[in-house]
Amino acid sequence: MATRVIYHVVYEDEVWKVKKVGASKSSGNFDTKDKAIEYGRKLAKSETLGQLIIHKMDGKIEIEYTYGQDPSKYPG
């Protein structure tokens, strides 16, 4: 089964960044949160199993989205 690829939209160093979990560098830096979300959503949707976690300026999670086939919780 494929592993879900997770991207975070975070505010760091006075810019909004899209960061892929496990990557050493950000996937993109943006001057607005909306632009970062748009780019992060595009990346997450391009994965077989993707997830986008959007943070507030204070670092707390605001909302998250999953894309692709969610695994079944219950058999049958």
C-alpha positions in Angstrom: 0.0 0.0 0.0 1.3 3.5 -0.8 2.3 5.8 1.9 0.5 9.1 2.3 2.7 12.1 1.3 2.2 15.0 3.7 2.7 18.7 3.0 2.5 21.5 5.6 1.8 25.2 5.0 3.6 27.1 7.8 4.7 30.6 8.5 8.5 30.9 9.1 11.0 33.6 8.6 8.3 36.1 7.6 7.1 34.0 4.6 4.6 31.2 4.1 6.3 27.9 3.2 5.1 24.6 1.8 7.1 21.9 3.4 7.0 18.2 2.5 7.5 15.9 5.5 11.0 14.4 5.3 12.4 16.9 2.8 15.4 19.0 3.8 14.2 22.2 2.0 10.8 23.8 1.6 8.9 23.1 -1.7 8.1 26.8 -2.1 8.1 30.1 -0.3 5.2 32.6 -0.8 4.3 36.1 0.3 0.7 35.2 1.1 -0.9 32.2 2.8 -3.4 31.8 -0.1 -0.7 31.3 -2.6 1.1 28.8 -0.4 -2.2 26.9 0.1 -2.9 26.8 -3.6 0.6 25.4 -4.3 0.4 22.9 -1.4 -3.0 21.7 -2.6 -1.6 21.2 -6.1 1.3 19.1 -4.8 -0.8 17.1 -2.4 -3.4 16.3 -5.1 -0.7 15.2 -7.5 0.3 12.3 -5.1 -1.5 9.0 -5.1 -2.2 9.5 -1.4 -1.7 13.2 -0.4 -2.4 15.3 2.7 -2.2 19.1 3.2 -2.0 20.4 6.7 -2.5 24.2 7.0 -1.1 26.0 10.1 -2.0 29.4 11.6 0.7 32.0 12.1 1.2 30.8 15.6 2.0 27.2 14.4 -1.3 25.6 15.5 -3.1 23.4 13.0 -5.9 25.3 11.3 -7.3 22.6 9.0 -6.2 19.5 7.0 -7.2 17.9 3.8 -6.6 14.4 2.5 -6.5 13.4 -1.2 -6.7 10.0 -2.8 -8.1 6.7 -1.6 -8.5 6.6 2.2 -7.9 3.2 3.6 -11.0 1.4 4.8 -11.4 1.5 8.6 -13.6 -1.5 8.7 -13.6 -4.7 6.7 -16.5 -5.4 4.4 
